[in-house]
Amino acid sequence: MNLDPATTKYLIEAKLTADGIVEKPDVVGAIFGQTEGLLGDELDLRDLQKTGRMGRIEVEILSKKGKSEGQVLIPSSLDQVETAILAAALETIDRIGPCRAKVTIEKIDDVRVKKKQKIIDRAKELLTTIMGQSKISGVDLTDSVRQAVQIDEVTLYGEDKCPAGPNVETSDAIIVVEGRSDVINLLKYGIKNTIAVGGTNVPPTVQKLSSEKVVTAFVDGDRGGELILKELFQVAEVDFVARAPKSLEVEELTQKQIIKALRNKIPIEQYLEMNDLLKEFKRQMDRPNGNQRKEEKKEKPKAPEAPEKKHKKTISKSEPKPKEEKVQAPKTERAKEGVMNGEISRYRDILKKLSGTLRGMLINTKGEVVQELAVRQLPDTLKSPPEGIHAVVFDGIISQRLLDIASDQGIRFLVGSKKGNLAKQPEGVTVLSKEDLQM
């Protein structure tokens, strides 16, 4: 029903029943006829309608099995008292046409309340647009509008439907928190690259993201926060740790406390060392990912054989033996030899230039840069790389996924900022981090 805004402050809704078949003109006639003279000259329905203080009477009626039921809507621009009197008068109607009838008032709506709700809904849409274009928080707007927008920005990311901010997919760095309330609190202050684990059981979605992006674990300053960190250390690749002040939760922090905590984040190695967790962490890593360490342990006993091989060399005076020793030497030994011929040195210089950019370079056998791209694009690009790619140098974490792709594509060198949890080391790929390059 289209209401005239000039004649509508309130809307009277009434239900009618009749013991016979009646039509709309019968109902309208009964309303005017049976209330005439009942309310006095000031509330005469015909005069009210002529002067625009009462709108058009709308009737919807349905007849079935010899009886009729329907709804009556009457818009009013009278004040509250007069509208209530008019509504009560409608219940005195006891006959419509030739049939006995009954009219019951169901409710009187304040149309202005609906207009206010419409204003609030539209304000939410406008605020969302404003916040997308700038970081203005809209401090002069009502709390209800602001909170509604914050909740609307929370998305469900990945197969595990983890609560997250809208920028988790596109950002090169993410902040991992405990729950949905933490995500909402960070969104409140414009931090949109946040994702929640939803407890101490870290979902596979977060584990996968941690191998592709720079991860800061931002947890509560209580025992629960420590437990979540230990779980993250075991199953995900965490780069930095940020803690809420002691006994406080992330969802309770003010903007100043959040910014201070994130500015004071520390690398995972430093956190483990400060909390005497380094040895425990290494033991835990040896259990699920023990292959690499077992290989290192197997290679170490070979060191004493070096003098024996030298002795054989002096006896045989042949060159094949030293070449054989070079092929079977550990990768760190081959890296040092690479530094001698200048190839590794070149990769070190490139990695220095890329530091802090979260970008990578694909390099051919001539040492030429074939392509430069964002780190997050590496996995997809390397699945079908340009021809002749010899090395990949990038400002990011060397994950098992990247290493496996590089091995499949015949790439010889994978150079990154740091190594992740590498469960296996494919033959033919030399993996180098800043630590290996002594940067």
Secondary structure as UniProt FT lines:
FT   TURN            5..7
FT   STRAND          10..18
FT   HELIX           24..35
FT   TURN            36..38
FT   HELIX           41..43
FT   HELIX           45..50
FT   TURN            51..52
FT   STRAND          58..64
FT   TURN            65..66
FT   STRAND          67..76
FT   HELIX           80..90
FT   TURN            91..92
FT   STRAND          95..96
FT   TURN            97..98
FT   STRAND          99..110
FT   HELIX           111..133
FT   TURN            139..140
FT   HELIX           143..153
FT   STRAND          155..157
FT   TURN            158..161
FT   STRAND          162..164
FT   TURN            166..170
FT   STRAND          173..177
FT   HELIX           180..188
FT   TURN            189..190
FT   STRAND          194..196
FT   HELIX           204..210
FT   TURN            211..212
FT   STRAND          214..219
FT   HELIX           223..235
FT   STRAND          240..243
FT   TURN            246..247
FT   HELIX           250..252
FT   HELIX           255..263
FT   STRAND          266..267
FT   HELIX           268..274
FT   TURN            275..276
FT   HELIX           278..286
FT   TURN            287..289
FT   HELIX           290..299
FT   HELIX           300..302
FT   TURN            303..304
FT   HELIX           305..316
FT   HELIX           320..328
FT   HELIX           331..341
FT   HELIX           343..354
FT   TURN            355..357
FT   STRAND          359..364
FT   TURN            365..366
FT   STRAND          369..374
FT   HELIX           375..377
FT   HELIX           378..383
FT   TURN            387..388
FT   STRAND          389..394
FT   STRAND          397..398
FT   HELIX           400..408
FT   TURN            409..410
FT   STRAND          413..415
FT   STRAND          418..419
FT   TURN            427..428
FT   STRAND          430..432
FT   TURN            434..438
//
